[in-house]
Amino acid sequence: MLTFVPVQDEHLLDAELCIMNSNPAYNLISEDREMLNKQDIAEDREEGKAVSAKRFLIMDGDVPAGIFEYCPLNPSDKKPWIGLFILHRSYHGKGYAAAAYETAEKLLLDEGFTEMRLGVLTENERGMKFWMKMGYSAFKEGVYKEKPIIHFTKQIK
């Protein structure tokens, strides 16, 4: 069973780094290099803190399986946004992403959200397919960190 553990401690940086670096193709698309370092993870966390994001490790028992982060109120449009949803590569293609997302959506519903938004880098074809499969639909194009993205939205219930 997958559970979500709030990220608060610096010792979890290693777990996040392992998850991110198990996905070199994603890192290349998002950060222009295959491998990240602890400073990259710390900077990503700080970026999230600046918008009051909530960050979780997705746990498979006692094994860190992924990362989920969302911003309850994006300063640009006052809507909740998913900022990061990624699983360790060893969990790909086995149905864990859909199961983890269902858990995430329940968490969001429990907090009173009825809509979620997210951005997907246009080069991340796998990500686009996943989010559309989860019921998200594109509503506009944008740019994030000088990279083209597609914004998606979903009414959750």
N, C-alpha and C positions, 0 to 999 in steps of 0.2 A: 504494500500500500504506500502511495506517495503522500508525503506530508510537507508542509511549508513551515520553515523555521526562520523567524526574523533575523536578519543580519545586523548584528550590533558589535561583534567582537572582531578585532583585527586578526585573530588567529584564523578566521574563516577566509582570509585573503588567499591563502594557499589553495583552498578548495575551489574558490572562484577562478583562480588562475589556471588550475588543472582543467576545469570545465571549458573555459574560453580557449585554451591552447589545444584542446582536443578537436577544435573546429577551425583548422587553419584556413580553409577556403572562406569561411565567414569573416575571419579576421582580415584576410586580404581584401575582401570587398569593403569592410567597414573601416579598417585602420591602415590599409595599404601595406600591411606586412602580415606574415603568417603567425608569428609568435608575439605575444604580449608579455609584459613584465608586471611586477607588483605595483610599480608606480602608475601604470596604465589603469589597473583595477582601482587603485586608490583615487585617481583622478575621476574615474567614472562614478565612483561612489559620491565624491564631493559634488559633482555635477548634479547627481540625483538629490543630494541633501539641499542644494540651493533651491530646488522646487518642491521641497518637502516630500520627496518620493519615499515609498516604502519598498524595501528590498528583502527578498526571501531566498534562502537556499531551498531548492526542491530536493527532498530527501527520499531515498528508497531504503527504508529501514534506517541504518546508520551510515549509508553511503550517499555522499553528495551527488545528485544526479543532474541538477540544473540550477538556473538562476531565474527568478521572476522579480521584476521591478515595475511599479506603476506610480504615476503621479496623480494624486486625487484631484488636483485642480491646476491644470496647465495654465500658466500666467497669460499665454497668448490668446486662448479662447474660453477659458474658465470651464473646460471639460476635463474629465478624467482620461488619462492616456497610459497605455502600456509602453514602458520605455525599453524593457529588455525581457525577452523570454527565450531561453536557450537551454538545450540539454546537452549533456556530455555525449560525445559522438557514439559511445558504446550503447546508448539508448535509442539511437536513430533507427527508424524502420521497424519498430516493434510495438507501436501503439502507445508508447509512453507519453509522447507529446500531446496527443489528444486527451489522454487520462489526466496529465498534469494541467492542461488548459481547463478541463472540466472542473478540477479542484480550484484553480485560480478564479474561474468565473463564479463559483459558489462563494468564495471568499469575498469577491467584489459585490455580489448580490447581498451577502450578509452585512456589508458595510453601507448598503443603501443605494448602490449605483444601478442605473437602468440603461446606461449607454457607456461604451468604451470606444476609444479611438487608439490608433497606433500608426506608425509610419514604417514602411518597408523599403529598404534600398532597392532601386529598380533592378540592380544586378542580382539581387537575391531571389531568383526564380523559385527556389524551393520554399523560401519563406512566404512568398506571395501565394503559392498553391496551398500551403498549410492554412494560412489565415482565411482564404476564401472557403476552404473546406470546413473551417470552424464557423462559417456564417458571416464573415466580415465582407463588406463591399467597399470598393474604392469610391472616394468622393472628390478627391482633387490631387493634383501633383504639387510637389514642393521641393525644397532643398534643405538638407541638414548637413552641416559641416562640409559645405561645398559639394555635396553629393546629391544626385537626384533621388527623390523618394516618392512613393505613392502613399497618400493618407487613406486609411481604412476606418470604417465605423461599424458598430453593431449595437442593436438594441438587445440588452440581455434581460432574461426573465427566468 
